[in-house]
Amino acid sequence: MAKKPPAVIGVLTQPAPPTWWKAHRHQVALFAGIFLGWQLCTASSGATDHDQHGPTRPAHSVTPSATPSTTAKEQHR
């Protein structure tokens, strides 16, 4: 008795090429993340008409007296 040839179960074919979305989704996500991060940083910086370092003011808010009774080190204790 002769052996039967092996039965064909399926045929292997090349997979379909990926869609544009599958090939480029990581680039779209990167661009969206950079854009949204930039938007969040610029939107949370406050009003645009203010200086970035805040308003200018004198170095000390307390005016020194004409005759100081204590030294500067004693005032900070």
PyMOL commands that set and color helices and strands:
alter all, ss='L'
color gray80, all
select helices_A, chain A and resi 20-43+72-75
alter helices_A, ss='H'
color red, helices_A
deselect
rebuild
show_as cartoon
